Amino acid sequence: MHRHLLSTRRLLSTQRPPPPHSHPHQSSSQWTPFPSNVAATARPKSAPHKDFNPPSVERKRRIAAFAVAAILTGGLLGIAVANTETDAVAHVKEKGAIGISSVGWAQMDQVRSSRALLGVWIWGRDSRGQTQARFIEAFRDVPLRDLAIDAKSETSVAIDASGNLLLSLNDSSKPFSALAGANLTRVVLSNGGCLAFALSKSGEVFRIDLNKLKSHSSNVEKSAAQPSPQTSVVNMLGLGWLVGARGVGAAQDIGACQQVGFSTGTERITSISSGESHLLALSSSGKVYTAPTTIEGNKYGQLGGTNADPAQTTLSPVPTLKSVKTAQIAAGTAFNCIRTANGQVFTWGSNKFGQLGTGRKGYDIAHSDEPLEMQFNGKMGDDKKCALIAAGGDTAIMTLESKDSSEVYSVGMGQWGQLGTGNFIHMTNSPVKIATLSNLQEYSEKLSKVVPIRVNSITMGPTHVVAVLKDGSTNKFGKDVFVWGGNEKGQLGRVDGKKGNSAVPVWAAPVLRPIADQEAAAVEVQNEKKELKETEDEAAALKPPVWEADGMGRLQVAGPGRAVTHHGGWTWAGWLLGSSMQQSVFVEQAFACADGVTALYSKVL
């Protein structure tokens, strides 16, 4: 066979002369081109097989097949989603538990419904780590100026719209007035929830012994149910301003309330924050004051270099900050953090986990009784300043803002993920960026350009954090909420339903209406459906009614807006027409955190 092929090649080579300029020893097995004198029509033509398809045709067929498959898949998914939504709505109607959606109209629904039902929702206090918030019936329809929670005893201390101090011994007990007539605005807890410190609008600070109130709980509740004539007159006539620092109520009746010493002439206290054993205060002129709340109030230098007697709760100015104008204060368990008017951050107290943020120097500092400037390693400048601070446990969080950007940083302990950086690290002594909440942007229709999304508020417990973003467009829609850190008792209320800790900010699950409101909610849904059917806009008629999404989506909290309540504070009209008279209050939703607990409440502005 090989010989036959060889002879054939030689035959062909003899029939066709070699091309010009070819090498004489060139292999004869190469084919030579046709001579130029041979007509083109006489040359053989390569015709493809009748079943052969060129690559372009095959490519078109594949694209067409892919398009058909995509269309069929999309159609099947659409049918499945539609069936799922129908089943979800049917499930909601069947069980009556109506929830909140997070997108489109449901964002407005959350805002509107939060103003229709004022009160307090609680996440946490549950060893099973349940993610759904519980509505506290004791505070139904009660707007609050402030709220503080004791995680250990389930005690809640609040200030109502009239400025009275309310005490609830547990989630099911009705709160009673512990201090009335002082026009309070702020309340914090210290010494393991044994002490409460309340700030009045006129700048006075009160120390309330909660243990003494609890030990006389039966007498206190009876006294609250049948208030003394003095308390009744003060509440009825709105004469708290006459009572002043003395106040009235159960705390005064049993000697559980005393005024904190503070003498500054024309200055008054405008803000307070507390640690486990100390109190931090800010005056109207921007000066910072501290006071011990226990004998360990200055164990780590929390008092900032003052010579205060640990046995006396008296506010004293921090010596090295006398010439510094402070805009905001925040206290952790055993350290303090302040933000100056020009955007600097100073810290002092315990530095066990690097929470003072002093950088490399922090390795040599266990604690400091002198305020130290936090080191951001060049991240701050003339166009970028600190705009917000928060502290809790052994962790601090700050926001750095410029005209076109907003960044969030954390420092200190991160064992439960409360640093928010994605890592469960033991500590960091230099501020680290929380990427999830930094450099966010949105398009502003009002300004016709892209603007940064900034942080509205940060609330911290010892091991977890709640951050609320600003909504630059309108108050009709809710504000996004992010949570991270420890979740051992379900305090995060994660939207994904997971019970573990989170080292990165995640969305919180929306709150549901309490069981007692389900029938009213069902009537509301039917009324909305009827109204929507009567409208000429067919698109609006197809809009899902309020609360019909069964908790799908993320939590959206309401910004400032008007709400109606029967507990909006004393007015002459209410006294003349009866206590059941509805009153209009200006409220927004705010958070309060404690160890293993997160609370969402209706805050009076």
N, C-alpha and C positions, 0 to 999 in steps of 0.2 A: 504493500500500500504506500509506503513512504517513497519507494522508488517511482511509483506511478505519479505521485504528486510532484516529485522532482523533475521528472521528464516533462510533465505538463508545463511547469514553470519555465523550463528551458525552451520549450516550443514557443511559448508566448514571447519570451525575450528575443527569440530570433525573428519573430514576426514584427516586432516593434523596435525601431532603432532607438538607441539610448539618447536621452536629451542632450542638447549641446552643452559643452563645458562640464560634463560629468566626469568624474574620476574614472580612469580606465579600469580600476579594480573594484568599482562600486558594485554592490550586490545586484545580481540580475533579477532577484525576486521582487524588487520594487516596481510598481506599475508606473508606466510613463504616460504623460498627458497626450490627448489626441493632437494630431498635427493641425496646424492652423488652416490647412487647405480643406479640412473635412467640414462640411456644412453642419451648423448647429442642429438642424432638424434631423440630421442623421445620427446624432449622438443618442445614446440610450438615456432615458429619463427615469428617475426614481419615483415611482408612484406608490403612495402608502396603501397599506392593506385596507380593504373596505371596512373592517371592524376596528381600525386604529383610530383613537381619539387624541388629538393634540393636548398638551398640558393646559392650555387656556380653557378648553371646554371642560376638562375635568375639574379645574378650579371653580368654574361657574357652577357646576353641579354640586360641589361640596358646599359652597356658600349658600345656595338655595336650600339644600337639605338642612344646614345649620339654622337658617332663618325659620324654616317650617318647624323644626324641633323647639326653637326658642319660643315661638308663638304658642305652640301647644302646651309647653311647660308653664308659660306665664298664665295661660287660661286656666289650667288645672290649679295652679297656686291661688289665683284669684278666687276660684270657686271654694277652695279649702278655707281661705281666710274669711270669706263671707259667711261660710257655714260656722266657723269658729266664733265670729263676732255674734252671730245670731244665737248660738248656744250660750255664749257668755251673758247676753242680755236676758235670755230666757232664765238662766240660772239666777241672775240678779232679781228678776221679778218673782221667782219662786221663793227665794229665801229672804228677800226684803232688805238685804244689806247693800245699801247703795253707796258707791265710792266716788272717787275723783279721777278724771283723766288728766293727762299732762300736756296735751297738745291742742292747738286750735282753740275752739270755744271752751274746752274744759279748763284752760288756764283762767279764763274769766270766771268760770263756774267756781273754781277754788276761792278766788278773791271774794266773789259775791256771797258764797256760802259761809265763809269765815266771818263775814260781817253780819250775817243773819243769825249765826249761833256763836255767841261769845263764850269763852271759857278756857279750860286748860286741858291739854292732852299730854300724856306721859308715855315715854319709851323707857324700858329698863325696869329695875327692881324685880327682875324675873330670872331665876336661876336657869330656866329653860331657854332663855335667850329669844323670846318671842319678838318678832319684828313689827307687829302691828301696834300702833299707839292706842292707849286707853283714854277715854274721855272721863274726866273727874267730875262727877255729878255735883260734888260739894261746891264747885265754882261755876256752875251753870249760869249763864247770862250775867257773869260778874266781870266787868273789865277791870284791869289792874294797872296801877302805876309801876309796880315792880313785884318780883317773885324770887324767893330763895327757898331751896329745898335741902332738907337734911336726909341724906341717903340712908343712914343707918336706922332711923326711927320712923321714916315716912312722914315726918313733920314738915308742913309747908308754912312758910311765913310770907305774907303778902301785904301789899298796900292797895287798898281799893281806890276808886275814883275820887272819893272825898278826902283821901289822905289819912285814913284810919288804918292801923296795923291789925291785920287779921291773922289768926292762928288756927291751923287745922292739924289735929293730932294724928290723923291718918287720911288715906285717900277717900274714905267713905264718911268721915265725920264732917258735919257742917262747920265751917269756920266761924269763929266768934271774934268780936272786937277786943283786942288786948290793950290797945292804946288809941284813944280817939281825941280829936280836937287839936292835934299837933301839926296837921297839914304836912304829912310825910311824903317824900318823893323817892327814897332809895332805901333798900334794906340788904344787909349782907350777914353771913353767919361766920362764926369763929369757934375755936376750942371744941372741935368735933361736934358742932351743932348745938352746943350747950348755951352759947351766947348769940344774941342777935344785936346788930347795930343799925339804927335807923337814922336817916338824915331828913330833916325838915326843910321846907322851902325857904324858911328864914335863916337857915344855916346852922341850926342846932343839931347835935348828935346825941342820940339816946342809946344807952346800954340796957338791954332787956335780958334778964335771967330766964331762959326758957326752961331750965330744970325746975325752977321754983313754980313756974306756971304749970308745968306738967304734973308736979307733985300735988298741986291744988286743982287738978283738972275738973273734978266733980263740982267743986264750989265755983270754979271759973266758968264752966259751962252754964251753971245755974244763974250766975251773975250776968252772963252774957245774954241769957234768955230773958232775964228780967233786969235790965240795966238800972243803975242807980239814977235818982232824979237829976244829979249833976250831969251824968253822961247823956241822958235823954234831952236835957235842955240844950247842951252843947251841940248835939247832932241835929235837933229840931230847928234851932235858930241859927245854926252855922256860925257859932261864936268861938270857934277854935282859936282864932287869932287873939281873943281875949285871954284864953287859958295859957297860950304860949308854951314855954318850955315845960310847964308842969304836966299838961295833958290830963286826960281822965281815962278810965277804963279798968279792966281786970288787972293789968300789970301794975297800975298805980295803987289799986285797992289792996294788993297783997305785998306791996313794996318790992316788986320785981323790976322796977324801972328807975334808972337814974341818969342824969345828964352827964355827958363826958366833958371834962374840963377843957376849956378853950377860951383864951383871952387875947384878942388881937386888935381891939379897937374897932375900926370900921370894916375889917375883913369879915367874911363869912365863908363857911365851908360849902362848896358846890358839888363835890363828888367824894365818894368813899369806896374803898376796896379792902378786902381782908384776906389774911393768910390764916394758917392754923393757930398762930399765937400772937399775931400783931394786926394793927389797923393802919391803913394808909389813907391819907386825906389830901384833898386839893382845895385851895382857897380861891376866892374870887379874883385875887391879884396874881394868881399863877404860882403861889408858893406851896411847897410840899410839907406835910406834917405826918408824923407817925406816933403811934401809941401802943404799948404792950397790952395784950388781952389775957395773957397768962404769965407765969413767972419765967417762962422760956421765950418771952417775946423778943429778946435781944440775943438769943443764943448764937445766932449766925450773923449778927450785925444788922438785923432787919430794920432797926430803928434809925440807921443811917448816921451813927456817930453822936446821937443825942445822949444826954445823961439822965434819961427818964427813969423813975423808980418802977421796976417791974410789977410792983404790987399796986401801983396807982394807974388807972386808965385816964391819962391826961395827954392831950395832943401837944407835941413839941415840934418846932420847925427843924428841918434837916439843915445843919449849918452850912455845908458846902454848896447847897442849892439856893441860898438866899438871893443870889443875883441872877438866877436862871428862871425864866418864865416858862412854866410848864403848862401844856395844853391837855394832857391825858395821863391817867395813872392806871396801873394794873398790878395786882399782887398775886404771886403764886403761893405755894405752901409755906415757903420760908425765904422768899426773895421778892424784890420789888422791881418794877420796870416802869419808866416814865418816858413820855414823848414831849420834847420841848416845842415851843412855838415855831422855831425855825427848822424843825424836822430832825433833830438829833435824838438819839436813844441812850438813856443812862440806866444802869442796873446796879443793884447791890444786894447783899444778903448771902444766902447759901449758893455755892458754886459746885456742889457735889457732882452734878451731871453736866457742867459747862454751861448752865443756863444763863450765866452773865454775859456770854458771848464775847469774851475778851480775846479770843484767838489763841495763839501759842502760849501766851502768858497765862492762860487759864489752867495749864497743867501745874502751875506753881501756886495757885490760889484755891484754898478750900472754901473760903468765904471772905467777904469784904464788907466792912461797915462804912466804907466810903464809896459814893456813887462813881462808877466807871463808865466811860463812853463805850458803847458797843461797837465792835470793829466789823465793818462790812467789806473790808478789803477792796476798796476802790469802787464799790457798787453804788455809792452815793456821790452826788456832786451838786453843782449849782442848779441843775435842772431836774434832779431826782432827790426827793426827801421822803422821810417816813411820814405816812399819813394815818396809820392806825396801828395800835398795839393790843395784845391780849396775853394773859398769863394764866396758867393753871397747872397745879402740881409742880413739876420741875421742868416745865417747858414754856417757852415764850414764842409768840408768832407776831411778825411785823409785816406791813405792806410798804413797799417803796414805790412812789408814784412820780411820774413826770407828766408833761402835757400830752404825750402820745403813748404812754405805756403804764402798765401796772403790774408789779411783781410781788409775790408773797414769799416770805422767808420764815424759817423756823430754827430754833436752837434749843439745846438741852437734851432731856431724856427722850429716847425713841423706842423703848422696849416694846410698847404696845402698838407701834406704828404711828404715834401721834405727831411725829415730825412731818409725815405726809410726803416723804420723798420716794416711797416705794421700797424702802428697806427697814427691817426691824433691827435697828442698831441700838446699842446700849446708850450711847451719848454722842453729842457733837458740841464742841465749844466755839465753833464759828458758824454764823448763820448760813444755812443752805436753802437753795431755792426749791419751792414747791411747784414743779413744772406744770402740773395739771391746772393750777389756778393763775398761772403767770402768762402775761402777754396775750390774753384773750381779747377778741375784737368782735364788733358788730357794726352793721350799717345803720347810721342814724338818718332817718328820713327828714327830721327837723333840720339837721345840719348838712344833709346831702353829702355825707362822707363817712368813711370808716373811723370809728372811735373805739378806744379801749373799754373793756368791761371791767369795772372796778369792784372791789369788795365793799359791801355795805356794812357788815358787822361780823365779828368773830366772837363766839362764846365757847369757853373751855371748862371741862372738868379736869380732874387729876390725870386722866388717861385718854380722853377723847375730845374731839373738836367739832364744832358746827360753824360753818361759814355760809353767809347769805350774800349773794351777788347783787349788785345794783341793776335796776332795769331803767335804762336811760330813755325809753320811749314813752311809756304811759303807765299810770297806776291801775289801769284796767286789767292788766295781766300780772301774774304772780312773779315773784323773784325766785331764782334758782337756789336750791339748798344743797350743800355738799357736807358730808360727814366722813370722819376717818378716826382711826385710833382703836382703843379697846372696845370690845363688843361682848364681853363675857356675860352681861345681863341683858343684852338686846338693846342697849342704849343708843346704838346707831340707827336702828330702824332701816336697815339697808333695803333698797328697792329690789335688789336681786334675791332677797329672802335668805341670804347666807347668814350664818350665825357666828362666823369667825371674825377676828380682828381685821382691820384694813389699813395697810401702810400707804395707801393713796386715797385721795378724796373720791367718794362715790356718791351717787344720788340717794336721797332718803325716800322712803315709801310714803305715799300720800295718806292722810288721815281719813278715817271713815266716820260717818255719822253714828252717834250712839244708837243703841237698840231702841231707846225711848222715842227717837225721832223718825223711825222708819215709816210709820203710818203717815206722818205729816209729810215726809219726803215723797211718798208714793202719790199723795194728793197733789203735791207741787209738780211732780212729773206729769201727771194727767192734765193739770191746768196749763202747763207749758205746751203740751202737745196740742191742746185745743186752740191755744192762741196761735201756734205755728200753722195749724191747718187753715186758720182764717186769713192768714197773710197772703198777699198776692205774689210774694217772692217764693217760687217753688224751691229754690236752693235753700232758703232759710227753713222751709217746712221740712226739709230732709235732715236738718241739723239735730244731732242726738240731744235729748233733753238733759237737764241738769242732773248730775249724780248718777248717771246711768252707765258708767264705765267700770264699775266694780273694782275700784282701786288700781286700775291700770295706769301706768305712767309714773312720773316722779312728783315729789312734793313741790308745790308752789305756794309760797307764803305771801300774804297780802301786805302791800305798802300802806301808807297813810290814807285814810278814808273815813267817811261818816258811817256810823252804825247806831242802831236803836237798842236801848236796854232799859230795864226797870231798876237798875242799880248804877245809875250814872252819877250819883252824888246828890247831896241835899240841894234843893232849890225852894224858893218861896212858893212857886206854882205847884210843886209836888206836895208841899205841906198843906196847901189850901185844897187841892183837888184829890189828895190821897196818895199813898205811897206806891200804888200800882201804876202811876202815870208813866208813860213811856218818855224817855229822854234821849236826846241825840248826843253822841259822844264821838270824838275824833280818835281813832285807834289805828294801830297796825299790829301785825303779829311779830312776836319776839321770842327768843329762846332763853332758858335758864338751864345750867348744867350743874351736876354734882357727881359724886363717885358712883358710876354705874347708872346714872339717871339723866334723861334729857326731857325737858318740858317745853311745850309750845303754848304760849298764852296770848290773850288779847291785851295789848299794852295801850294804855291811855296816853295820849300825847299832850 
